Amino acid sequence: MNGVSVIFAGQAILGESPIWSRSRARLLWVDTMGASLNFFDPATGRNFSHPMPAPLGFVAEKSSGELLLGIGCHVEQIDAAGNRQRIATAPHAQEGFRLNDACMDSADRLWVGLIDEDLKDGTGYLYRLDPDGRWHTLDSGFTLINGMRFSRDGEILYVTDSRRGEIYRYECDPTSGNLSHRRVVISIDPGKGKPDGLIVDQNGFLLSTLFDGAAIARISPEGEIAQLIPLPVQRPTSCAFGHNEQSLYVTSARLGLSERQLEHMPFSGALLKIDYKRAIQQQAIQGKSLR
């Protein structure tokens, strides 16, 4: 595909939560069900995998360079020497639940969702964990709370409920961290896939990976799908820009795919890279040609 390449042909069960670490010049990501934390070096093309004791919901990076991991219902911190320390447990932690996707804001606050692994309707929560260790329950009633990111000015938080196929936006006070005025940005047709991981590009467009949709939806701030970027994997899960917005990295999953589906899309579970500008320009050209 134009602008899309496989850069690490791994077989992640559920690749997730890619973030670019400026301090390490590495792409960090997790295999949630494979319980591993991964460091991909684009300079060498090598991926370093570190086993963890339980499924990982996310990896996030503090401004100091220390890493935060979601392990079960707990948040653990990893220092520069690789030592792990549990620093917090979700307020509604219970058996069968775990932390899922997360993001950091400019004040080093962690925004994270809690899910019931059986995906019972309306059981998920949205939290904020402050640097002083205090939890704030911000919203509830989600089924599969997933991709979340801030607008570039920090005044809008986007949050996904994959099972419902909806992406919401909240107005956010960057100083206090308070949220208000939740509304639906877009409801995605199940035939296009389920919205999963989410980021925002420099023009304010949302990039939502479509699980079971083999594509990334580029969504305008007004909630219209401007473009679909096709991918060679059935179940893309999340995406992250590298040190600039030229390279877009995409994680993917093999979870739940049949042998026939894996034969059809053998790169499922791999790490992909997209030449972002080339991909959206190509899609724009193709879109014009169909009019």
C-alpha positions in Angstrom: 0.0 0.0 0.0 1.2 3.5 -0.8 2.9 5.0 2.2 2.4 2.0 4.5 5.1 -0.4 5.5 5.6 -3.3 8.0 8.6 -2.3 10.2 8.4 -5.1 12.8 6.7 -8.4 11.7 5.8 -9.4 15.2 2.9 -11.5 16.2 1.4 -9.5 19.0 -1.8 -11.0 20.4 -3.1 -7.5 21.2 -0.6 -4.7 20.3 -1.6 -1.5 21.9 -0.8 1.9 23.4 2.1 3.2 21.2 3.8 6.4 22.3 6.9 8.1 21.1 9.5 8.6 23.8 11.6 11.7 23.0 14.0 10.9 25.8 14.7 7.4 24.5 14.2 8.1 20.7 12.1 4.9 20.8 8.5 3.9 20.1 7.1 2.3 23.2 4.1 -0.1 23.0 2.5 -3.0 24.8 1.2 -6.4 23.9 -1.8 -6.4 26.3 -2.6 -10.1 26.3 1.0 -11.1 25.7 1.9 -9.2 28.8 5.0 -7.5 27.4 6.4 -3.9 27.3 8.1 -3.2 24.0 10.7 -0.7 22.8 11.1 -0.3 19.1 14.2 1.5 17.7 13.5 2.9 14.3 17.2 3.6 13.7 18.0 -0.1 13.8 14.6 -1.7 13.2 15.0 -3.8 16.3 12.3 -4.4 18.9 13.1 -5.2 22.5 10.4 -7.0 24.5 10.2 -7.1 28.3 7.8 -9.6 29.9 5.4 -8.4 32.6 3.5 -10.3 35.3 -0.1 -9.6 34.0 -1.9 -8.0 31.0 -0.9 -4.4 30.3 -3.5 -1.8 29.5 -1.1 1.0 28.6 2.3 2.6 28.8 2.6 6.4 29.4 5.6 8.6 29.9 6.0 11.4 32.5 7.9 14.6 31.7 10.7 13.3 33.8 11.1 10.3 31.5 9.7 7.7 34.1 7.2 5.3 32.7 3.7 4.5 34.0 2.2 1.1 33.2 -1.4 -0.1 33.7 -1.1 -3.6 35.1 -4.5 -5.1 36.0 -6.2 -2.4 38.1 -2.9 -1.0 39.2 -0.6 1.8 38.0 3.1 1.0 38.3 6.0 3.3 37.8 9.3 2.3 36.2 12.5 4.3 36.9 15.6 4.7 34.7 17.1 1.5 36.2 14.0 -0.5 35.2 12.7 -0.9 38.8 8.9 -1.2 39.1 6.9 0.3 41.9 3.1 0.2 42.4 1.9 3.7 43.0 -1.9 3.5 42.7 -4.9 1.3 42.4 -8.1 2.3 40.6 -11.0 3.3 42.9 -13.4 0.7 41.5 -10.8 -2.1 41.2 -12.3 -5.6 41.4 -11.7 -9.0 40.0 -12.4 -9.2 36.3 -11.7 -5.5 35.7 -8.5 -3.8 34.4 -7.2 -0.5 33.3 -7.3 0.1 29.6 -6.2 3.0 27.4 -4.6 6.2 28.9 -2.9 9.4 28.1 -0.9 12.1 29.9 -1.5 15.8 29.9 1.0 18.6 30.2 0.6 18.7 34.0 1.7 15.1 34.3 -1.8 14.0 35.1 -2.8 10.5 33.9 -6.2 10.1 32.3 -7.2 6.4 32.1 -10.2 4.2 31.7 -11.3 1.1 33.6 -13.1 -1.8 31.9 -14.9 -5.0 32.8 -13.1 -7.7 30.8 -16.5 -9.3 30.1 -17.6 -5.9 28.6 -20.8 -5.7 30.5 -22.8 -2.7 29.3 -22.2 0.6 31.2 -19.6 -0.7 33.7 -16.6 1.4 32.6 -15.1 4.5 34.2 -13.0 7.5 33.2 -10.5 8.6 35.8 -7.8 11.2 36.3 -4.8 10.4 38.5 -3.0 13.5 39.7 0.8 13.6 40.5 0.0 13.7 44.2 -1.7 10.3 44.0 -5.3 11.4 44.2 -7.9 9.8 42.0 -10.8 11.6 40.4 -13.8 9.8 38.9 -14.8 11.9 36.0 -17.4 9.9 34.2 -19.0 6.5 34.1 -21.3 4.3 32.0 -18.8 3.2 29.4 -18.8 -0.3 28.0 -15.3 -0.4 26.3 -13.6 2.9 27.2 -10.7 3.2 24.8 -8.6 5.7 22.8 -8.3 9.1 24.5 -6.3 12.2 23.6 -6.3 16.0 24.1 -6.6 18.7 21.5 -3.3 20.5 21.0 -4.4 23.4 23.3 -5.5 20.9 26.0 -9.0 22.3 26.1 -10.8 19.3 24.6 -10.5 15.7 25.6 -11.6 13.0 23.2 -12.7 9.6 24.5 -13.8 6.5 22.7 -16.3 3.8 23.6 -15.3 1.1 21.1 -18.3 -1.2 21.8 -20.8 1.6 21.1 -18.8 2.9 18.1 -18.8 6.4 19.5 -16.2 9.1 20.1 -17.0 11.8 22.6 -15.6 15.2 23.4 -15.4 17.0 26.7 -14.5 20.6 27.4 -11.5 20.6 29.7 -10.1 23.3 32.0 -6.3 22.7 31.5 -5.6 24.2 34.9 -8.0 22.3 37.1 -8.5 19.2 35.0 -12.3 19.5 35.3 -14.5 18.2 32.4 -17.8 19.4 31.2 -20.3 19.4 28.3 -19.8 15.9 27.0 -21.2 15.3 23.5 -20.9 12.7 20.7 -18.4 13.8 18.0 -19.2 10.8 15.7 -21.0 7.5 15.7 -19.1 5.1 13.4 -21.0 2.6 11.3 -20.1 -0.9 12.5 -19.6 -1.9 8.9 -16.5 0.4 8.9 -15.0 -1.2 12.1 -14.9 -0.3 15.7 -13.1 2.9 16.8 -10.1 2.0 18.9 -6.9 4.0 19.7 -7.1 7.7 19.0 -4.7 10.6 18.4 -5.0 14.2 17.1 -2.9 15.6 14.3 -1.5 19.2 14.0 -4.6 20.3 12.0 -7.0 19.1 14.7 -8.1 16.0 12.8 -8.8 12.8 14.8 -7.0 9.6 13.7 -9.1 6.7 14.9 -7.9 3.1 14.2 -10.8 1.0 13.1 -10.6 -2.5 14.7 -12.0 -5.0 12.2 -12.0 -2.2 9.7 -8.4 -2.5 8.3 -8.1 1.2 8.2 -7.5 4.5 10.1 -10.3 7.0 9.9 -9.2 10.7 9.6 -12.1 12.6 11.2 -12.6 16.4 11.1 -13.2 18.3 14.3 -16.8 18.6 13.2 -17.2 14.8 13.2 -17.0 13.9 9.5 -14.8 11.1 8.1 -12.6 13.0 5.7 -10.5 10.0 4.7 -9.9 6.3 5.3 -6.3 5.1 5.2 -6.3 1.4 4.3 -4.0 -1.0 6.2 -2.8 -4.5 5.6 -4.1 -5.7 9.0 -7.7 -6.6 9.9 -7.4 -5.3 13.5 -5.4 -2.2 13.9 -5.6 -1.0 17.5 -3.8 2.3 18.0 -1.4 4.8 16.5 1.2 7.4 17.4 3.4 9.9 15.6 7.1 9.7 15.8 9.4 12.6 16.6 7.5 14.6 13.9 4.2 14.1 12.0 5.9 12.5 9.0 5.9 9.0 10.5 2.7 7.5 12.0 3.2 4.1 13.8 0.3 1.6 14.1 -0.1 -1.4 16.4 -2.3 -4.3 15.5 -3.7 -7.5 16.9 -4.1 -11.2 16.1 -6.6 -11.7 18.9 -9.7 -13.6 17.8 -8.7 -14.1 14.1 -9.2 -17.4 12.4 -6.5 -19.3 10.6 -8.1 -18.3 7.3 -8.2 -14.6 8.3 -4.5 -14.8 9.3 -3.6 -16.4 6.0 -5.4 -13.5 4.3 -3.7 -10.9 6.5 -0.5 -12.5 7.7 0.9 -9.2 9.1 -1.8 -9.1 11.8 0.0 -8.4 15.1 2.8 -6.5 13.3 4.0 -2.9 13.9 3.3 -0.7 10.9 4.7 2.7 9.8 2.8 5.2 7.6 4.3 8.1 5.6 1.4 10.2 6.9 1.5 13.2 4.5 1.9 10.8 1.5 -1.0 8.7 2.7 -3.5 11.5 3.2 -2.4 13.1 -0.1 -2.9 9.8 -1.9 -6.3 9.4 -0.4 -7.2 12.9 -1.3 -6.2 12.3 -4.9 -8.2 9.0 -5.1 -11.2 10.8 -3.6 -11.2 13.4 -6.3 -10.9 10.8 -9.0 -14.0 9.1 -7.8 -16.1 12.3 -7.9 
